Amino acid sequence: MLLDGLNHVAVLTADTDRLHAFYGEVFGATVAHEERKPGFRFSIVDIGPHTELNVFEVDGNGESARQTPMLGRGRLDHLGLQAASLEAFEEIRSRLLARGACDEFVTDFGPVLSLFFRDPDGLEAEVCVPNPDGVPGRYNPPGTPAARYVT
């Protein structure tokens, strides 16, 4: 098996503080990283040994208020799969490239390397793996190329 489980689920919220408090108080989750820009807030909430919630709060985005019955809620924003190893990540990347499901770009987010792809239904997802070149405590913004994959 090339995957080692789920890395993260990306969710939208109207109140990041409330969400942090809920997951912290109920599950003992901790906020590992947070970024703020005008009209935008992003955080990484650790909910397991290698599983996170990627929490987005975006001014004017009302999607988090849509509460419809099960199976009528639409799709998630995206999900992140956890590669079992760097070698597995590279094999998955090769297979996705062969299918035209991704481009060659690998993002260096700091603690993880990430490859975005689209599944046959058009759902965007990503494969993540611990970054062997990462610097502890350093987080990089989206669009940061992973040096080991730049040609």
Backbone bond lengths (Angstrom), bond angles and torsions (degrees), N, CA, C in turn:
res aa  C-N    CA-C-N  psi(-1)  N-CA   C-N-CA  omega(-1)  CA-C   N-CA-C  phi
1 M - - - 1.450 - - 1.533 107.42 -
2 L 1.323 116.32 132.48 1.466 121.36 -178.43 1.527 112.99 -87.11
3 L 1.332 116.69 -17.66 1.470 119.94 -179.92 1.523 110.48 -103.60
4 D 1.338 113.65 154.15 1.454 120.90 -179.87 1.528 110.02 -119.43
5 G 1.328 117.27 21.06 1.448 121.35 178.61 1.509 112.14 116.42
6 L 1.302 114.02 -156.81 1.459 122.62 -176.75 1.518 109.26 -99.01
7 N 1.317 116.93 132.32 1.462 121.61 176.85 1.521 109.98 -87.31
8 H 1.339 116.79 -49.81 1.458 119.90 179.93 1.514 111.99 -159.20
9 V 1.311 114.60 163.56 1.459 123.23 169.93 1.513 105.76 -124.60
10 A 1.326 116.50 130.49 1.458 121.34 179.25 1.527 109.01 -91.44
11 V 1.332 115.54 127.55 1.461 120.56 -178.31 1.523 109.85 -128.79
12 L 1.327 114.60 153.10 1.458 122.05 174.77 1.514 108.80 -103.01
13 T 1.325 116.90 141.65 1.458 121.70 177.68 1.520 109.67 -138.14
14 A 1.317 115.71 156.09 1.461 120.99 174.01 1.526 110.53 -95.59
15 D 1.342 117.57 -10.01 1.466 120.85 -176.04 1.535 109.40 -150.13
16 T 1.313 115.33 92.95 1.467 121.31 -177.45 1.521 111.63 -60.92
17 D 1.322 117.46 -43.57 1.462 120.01 -178.42 1.524 111.50 -59.72
18 R 1.326 116.27 -42.62 1.466 120.91 179.34 1.527 110.30 -63.35
19 L 1.341 116.68 -43.29 1.454 120.86 179.87 1.526 110.92 -64.79
20 H 1.341 117.08 -44.54 1.472 120.37 177.19 1.527 110.60 -58.08
21 A 1.313 116.53 -46.26 1.465 120.52 -178.64 1.527 110.88 -61.30
22 F 1.323 116.88 -45.41 1.462 120.92 -178.68 1.532 110.72 -59.47
23 Y 1.330 117.32 -54.84 1.456 119.71 -176.84 1.529 112.02 -67.71
24 G 1.323 117.17 -30.98 1.456 120.53 176.54 1.518 111.77 -69.34
25 E 1.328 116.67 -47.46 1.461 121.00 -176.54 1.522 112.66 -71.99
26 V 1.324 117.18 -37.57 1.465 120.23 -176.42 1.523 111.97 -84.05
27 F 1.327 117.34 -43.48 1.463 120.88 -171.33 1.525 114.29 -113.23
28 G 1.326 117.36 -4.78 1.459 119.77 -176.92 1.518 112.97 74.94
29 A 1.320 116.85 18.64 1.466 121.46 179.59 1.526 109.65 -66.97
30 T 1.325 115.16 152.30 1.463 120.40 -179.78 1.527 110.27 -127.70
31 V 1.325 115.44 149.09 1.453 121.22 177.44 1.521 107.72 -85.34
32 A 1.334 116.07 116.17 1.468 121.42 -176.90 1.518 112.18 -89.66
33 H 1.332 116.69 -27.03 1.464 120.57 -175.66 1.520 108.98 -161.22
34 E 1.326 115.45 147.97 1.461 119.89 178.17 1.516 109.93 -149.19
35 E 1.338 115.05 142.48 1.464 122.54 176.01 1.516 108.55 -131.90
36 R 1.332 115.27 143.44 1.462 120.46 176.54 1.514 109.79 -133.70
37 K 1.325 114.10 136.24 1.455 123.00 172.53 1.519 105.77 -137.39
38 P 1.312 118.54 161.78 1.468 118.28 177.79 1.537 111.66 -54.24
39 G 1.322 115.71 123.91 1.458 121.40 178.33 1.513 115.40 77.38
40 F 1.337 117.67 6.50 1.464 120.53 -174.28 1.522 109.73 -148.92
41 R 1.314 115.34 137.26 1.460 121.10 175.45 1.520 107.63 -141.29
42 F 1.317 115.80 136.36 1.456 121.68 -179.66 1.519 108.86 -133.96
43 S 1.327 116.20 139.28 1.462 119.36 175.53 1.527 109.92 -144.65
44 I 1.323 113.23 155.59 1.463 121.84 174.00 1.519 106.34 -111.47
45 V 1.319 115.82 121.60 1.458 122.12 -179.09 1.525 108.12 -113.22
46 D 1.322 116.39 115.14 1.459 121.09 178.61 1.520 109.41 -75.01
47 I 1.347 115.55 121.98 1.462 120.46 179.54 1.524 112.04 -118.41
48 G 1.315 117.08 3.74 1.456 122.34 179.15 1.516 109.26 -172.10
49 P 1.324 118.15 179.30 1.457 120.96 -175.21 1.523 113.55 -58.72
50 H 1.319 117.75 -34.07 1.456 120.26 175.54 1.528 110.55 -144.53
51 T 1.339 115.58 36.57 1.461 120.53 -179.70 1.518 109.43 -131.20
52 E 1.342 115.00 135.90 1.465 121.22 -175.24 1.523 111.24 -132.28
53 L 1.317 113.95 159.50 1.455 121.41 159.36 1.521 105.50 -101.28
54 N 1.321 117.52 130.27 1.458 122.25 170.28 1.518 104.71 -99.91
55 V 1.330 116.37 110.90 1.457 122.88 -170.32 1.524 109.69 -104.18
56 F 1.333 115.47 126.04 1.454 122.02 179.67 1.535 109.30 -118.71
57 E 1.321 115.83 128.46 1.459 122.23 171.64 1.524 106.16 -119.79
58 V 1.335 116.40 117.63 1.454 122.07 -175.26 1.519 108.52 -125.83
59 D 1.334 116.51 119.32 1.467 120.18 178.73 1.523 110.43 -53.47
60 G 1.323 116.08 133.21 1.457 121.36 176.61 1.515 114.65 84.73
61 N 1.316 118.80 -6.06 1.456 121.43 178.99 1.524 107.98 -91.83
62 G 1.322 116.93 113.57 1.464 121.53 -176.38 1.512 114.98 -96.30
63 E 1.331 117.96 8.45 1.462 120.23 -176.46 1.529 113.13 -58.85
64 S 1.328 117.58 -34.03 1.469 118.62 -178.07 1.528 112.13 -67.41
65 A 1.330 117.68 -17.62 1.459 120.93 -179.77 1.527 112.28 -85.37
66 R 1.315 117.34 -13.44 1.471 120.15 -179.50 1.514 109.53 -74.11
67 Q 1.299 116.71 109.14 1.464 121.81 179.52 1.515 107.96 -121.76
68 T 1.313 115.90 95.03 1.454 121.27 179.67 1.522 108.61 -113.24
69 P 1.316 116.33 167.81 1.468 118.89 -178.98 1.526 112.87 -61.05
70 M 1.304 114.55 156.55 1.461 121.48 177.42 1.526 110.05 -49.60
71 L 1.306 115.52 142.62 1.458 126.63 -178.79 1.526 112.22 73.57
72 G 1.332 117.65 3.82 1.458 121.54 174.82 1.512 111.43 -120.41
73 R 1.319 116.53 10.60 1.457 121.32 -172.86 1.523 113.56 -88.50
74 G 1.291 118.76 -5.42 1.451 119.93 -178.28 1.510 110.78 81.67
75 R 1.324 114.18 -172.46 1.459 118.89 -176.60 1.522 110.83 -92.14
76 L 1.300 115.77 160.43 1.455 122.09 172.19 1.516 109.12 -65.47
77 D 1.333 117.72 161.72 1.457 119.67 173.43 1.520 108.84 -62.46
78 H 1.310 117.51 -55.96 1.459 121.51 172.61 1.515 108.95 -166.93
79 L 1.321 115.31 167.12 1.454 120.08 175.55 1.512 108.23 -130.18
80 G 1.300 115.60 155.01 1.459 121.78 178.82 1.514 109.83 -117.08
81 L 1.307 116.00 123.64 1.456 121.78 177.33 1.522 109.19 -92.64
82 Q 1.312 117.22 147.39 1.462 122.83 -178.47 1.521 109.61 -100.25
83 A 1.334 117.41 116.08 1.460 120.47 175.08 1.525 109.34 -70.72
84 A 1.312 116.34 145.37 1.463 121.36 -177.20 1.527 112.41 -70.47
85 S 1.335 117.23 -22.95 1.463 121.43 -178.46 1.530 107.92 -166.00
86 L 1.317 116.57 170.83 1.463 120.31 175.30 1.535 109.94 -63.13
87 E 1.318 117.30 -38.56 1.457 120.71 178.10 1.526 110.55 -63.47
88 A 1.321 117.49 -41.87 1.466 121.23 177.58 1.529 110.31 -64.43
89 F 1.350 117.14 -41.06 1.460 121.96 177.02 1.528 110.01 -56.43
90 E 1.326 116.26 -45.63 1.462 120.73 -178.46 1.529 111.68 -67.40
91 E 1.321 117.51 -36.14 1.470 120.55 176.40 1.530 110.64 -67.68
92 I 1.331 116.91 -43.49 1.463 120.68 177.30 1.526 109.76 -60.85
93 R 1.317 117.20 -44.37 1.471 122.02 178.62 1.525 109.81 -57.60
94 S 1.305 116.84 -46.02 1.464 121.48 179.49 1.531 111.10 -59.89
95 R 1.317 116.50 -43.70 1.467 120.53 -179.57 1.524 111.77 -67.19
96 L 1.337 117.00 -40.23 1.470 120.35 178.02 1.526 110.76 -65.90
97 L 1.321 117.14 -42.62 1.463 120.93 177.78 1.532 110.46 -60.46
98 A 1.325 117.27 -42.44 1.464 121.44 -179.22 1.524 111.56 -62.00
99 R 1.331 117.05 -29.38 1.463 121.54 179.51 1.531 112.68 -90.49
100 G 1.319 116.76 -4.48 1.459 119.79 -176.63 1.518 112.86 71.30
101 A 1.338 116.62 22.69 1.464 121.40 -176.93 1.521 112.73 -89.01
102 C 1.344 117.18 -6.34 1.466 120.84 178.75 1.519 108.98 -152.51
103 D 1.317 114.74 169.25 1.459 119.20 170.33 1.529 107.09 -99.50
104 E 1.315 117.43 -173.92 1.464 120.17 -175.30 1.524 114.01 -83.93
105 F 1.329 118.01 -7.07 1.466 121.52 -172.84 1.529 111.64 -70.62
106 V 1.327 115.66 130.59 1.464 122.95 173.90 1.519 106.87 -118.14
107 T 1.320 116.45 127.12 1.454 122.29 -178.67 1.524 110.72 -88.64
108 D 1.323 115.48 136.89 1.460 122.65 172.59 1.523 107.00 -100.60
109 F 1.319 117.23 99.03 1.464 121.69 179.14 1.532 111.44 -87.02
110 G 1.296 118.23 2.31 1.466 122.72 -176.82 1.511 109.63 105.00
111 P 1.344 118.00 -87.58 1.462 119.85 -179.56 1.529 113.44 -70.77
112 V 1.328 116.81 -24.32 1.461 120.09 -177.57 1.521 111.58 -133.01
113 L 1.332 113.97 153.90 1.457 122.01 166.91 1.522 106.36 -97.75
114 S 1.331 116.44 146.25 1.452 120.71 -173.70 1.514 110.85 -139.74
115 L 1.317 115.08 138.45 1.450 123.00 176.67 1.529 107.73 -126.50
116 F 1.326 116.71 119.11 1.464 120.82 179.27 1.522 110.12 -89.25
117 F 1.338 115.74 145.27 1.466 121.41 177.77 1.516 109.13 -148.69
118 R 1.324 115.59 170.02 1.464 121.70 173.34 1.522 108.76 -120.00
119 D 1.333 114.81 134.68 1.457 118.69 178.01 1.528 109.39 -81.54
120 P 1.333 119.19 177.13 1.469 120.67 -176.44 1.534 114.13 -60.90
121 D 1.335 118.01 -22.61 1.460 120.86 177.65 1.522 112.42 -91.16
122 G 1.328 117.12 1.93 1.459 120.85 178.04 1.514 114.77 90.43
123 L 1.345 118.28 1.90 1.458 120.58 178.39 1.520 109.47 -70.51
124 E 1.328 116.37 125.14 1.459 119.29 175.47 1.517 108.70 -77.00
125 A 1.308 114.50 137.29 1.459 121.07 178.61 1.519 107.30 -146.55
126 E 1.307 116.01 174.50 1.457 119.13 178.17 1.510 110.04 -144.08
127 V 1.309 113.75 158.18 1.461 121.74 174.10 1.522 106.10 -113.41
128 C 1.319 116.92 130.88 1.462 123.01 -177.61 1.522 109.64 -120.01
129 V 1.327 114.12 153.88 1.459 120.48 175.57 1.526 107.09 -151.69
130 P 1.327 118.81 146.59 1.467 118.72 175.73 1.533 110.40 -54.37
131 N 1.316 115.41 138.36 1.460 121.73 -176.68 1.529 110.00 -85.18
132 P 1.336 117.81 110.28 1.464 119.25 179.71 1.525 112.88 -66.04
133 D 1.334 116.97 -16.91 1.462 121.63 179.36 1.525 112.32 -101.23
134 G 1.333 117.19 4.07 1.464 121.27 -176.37 1.520 113.05 -67.77
135 V 1.324 114.00 150.59 1.456 121.86 176.13 1.527 107.13 -106.21
136 P 1.332 119.10 123.47 1.470 120.51 -177.90 1.530 111.55 -52.17
137 G 1.338 114.86 132.56 1.458 121.33 178.21 1.521 114.73 83.61
138 R 1.322 118.87 -6.16 1.467 120.90 -179.92 1.526 109.66 -97.33
139 Y 1.323 115.64 125.06 1.455 122.90 174.83 1.518 107.76 -116.26
140 N 1.308 116.77 134.07 1.459 122.06 179.78 1.519 109.90 -108.25
141 P 1.327 117.21 148.46 1.467 120.25 -179.44 1.524 111.90 -74.59
142 P 1.336 116.21 161.77 1.466 119.73 173.87 1.521 109.83 -52.24
143 G 1.311 116.57 144.93 1.452 121.00 179.33 1.520 113.80 92.87
144 T 1.330 117.82 -2.20 1.461 120.69 177.78 1.528 108.54 -80.03
145 P 1.330 117.46 116.18 1.472 118.82 -178.24 1.515 111.96 -72.51
146 A 1.325 115.82 141.68 1.460 121.80 175.24 1.516 107.87 -78.71
147 A 1.315 116.63 118.49 1.474 122.16 -174.18 1.526 112.26 -55.03
148 R 1.325 117.47 -37.28 1.461 119.21 -176.13 1.528 112.67 -69.16
149 Y 1.349 118.07 -11.29 1.459 120.73 179.73 1.529 112.79 -114.78
150 V 1.317 117.28 7.07 1.459 120.92 177.23 1.521 108.45 -86.70
151 T 1.325 116.35 127.63 1.463 120.13 -179.07 1.518 111.07 -109.20
